[in-house]
Amino acid sequence: MSVQRIQTNDRLSGATIFSDLVFLSGQVPSDRSQDVAGQTAQVLEKIDALLIEAGSDRSHMLSAQIWLKDIEKDFAAMNAVWSDWLPAGCAPARATVEARLASADVLVEIMVIAVRKAA
């Protein structure tokens, strides 16, 4: 079986596909001037686009890892956006932790694993 790579550069791929599994790299916001709710919405839009390109969607997520710059301050706001975005009955296994992110103005990063939709 081969590995398919989406949006690849010298350092990473936006997503990789193996068999029916879709692995997204950590997604970060483009407009980092926004608060955590705005940044989370941007990241979820990126996740939607990558999942669609890979033949999946948010209802097919298996797991999610979420990193927040300040979990005490930002957890509730991030979670509100996440909950509004997530289809009912489709919550993936998830972990959310506080982490020092790659850039000081990134407040949230999200990585997911999904399964492709049946053809």
N, C-alpha and C positions, 0 to 999 in steps of 0.2 A: 504494500500500500504506500502511496506517496503522500507527502505533506504539501498542502497548498498554503501559500502565504499571501496575505492581503496588505496593501499599503506598506511595503517593505522598504527599508533604507539600510545603511551600513550598520546600524546599531540594533534595530528591532523591527518587528512586523506589528502592524496594528492588530492583526489577528492571524492565527494559524488554524488550519483545519486538518484533522486526522480522522479518517473514517467519518463518523457522524458527530464528532466532538468539535466544538469551536472554542478556542482559547483566545480571549482578548487580552492585549497588554493593558497596563494601567493607563487609564484615560484621565487627562487633566484639562482644565478649562483653557479656552483661548483668550477670553477677556478676563484677566486676573484682577481687574479693578472692582469687580462685583463682590458682594458679600457671599457667604457660604451657600445660601439658597440659590443665588444666581449662578454661582460656579457649579453647583450640583446639577442644576437644570441643563447647563451647557454640556457637562460630562455625560449626562443621560441621553442627550441628543446625539452625541458622538457614538455612544454605545448602540443606540437604535440603528444608526446608519451602518455601523460595522456588522451588526447582527444580520441586518437585511442583506447586505452584500455577501455575507457568508451563507445565506439560505436559512436563517433562523429569525427569531424575534424575542422580545422580552418575556413572552409567556413560556419560552423554552429554556430559560436559564436554570442551571443546576446549582451554581454557587456564585457568591460574590464576596470580594474582599474590599473593604472600604477603609481608607486611611484619611484621618482628619488631622489637621495641624493642631487644633485645640478641641479635644473631644468634650471637655466640660462646657465650653462656651458654644460650640457649634453642633453638637449631636442632635438636639431637638429640631433645629432649623433644617439640617440635612435630611433627617428622618422624615419630616413633613413632606418635602419634595419627593423623596424616594417613595413614600407610601402613596402619594397621588399618582405617581408614574407607574407603579407596579400593578399589573392586572390582578383582579380579585382571584384568590385561590392559587396564585402562581408564585408565591414567595420562595426564593431559592434558599439553600443553606447559606448563612451569611456570618461574617465576622467584621467587626468595626473596631479599629484601634487608633490610638493617637500615635503620630509618627512625625519625625522631622522629614519634610518633603524636599524634593529636589530644588525648589525655589521658594524663597520666603513669602512670595505673594500667592502661592498655590495653597488653597485652604482644604482641598479635597482631591483625592485620586481614587478611582474605582476600577477594579479588574473583575471580569466575569468569565465563567465557563458556561457554555450552553450546548445544547444538542440541536442538530439541524432538523428542520421540519421534514416530515415524510414527503417524498416526491409524489 
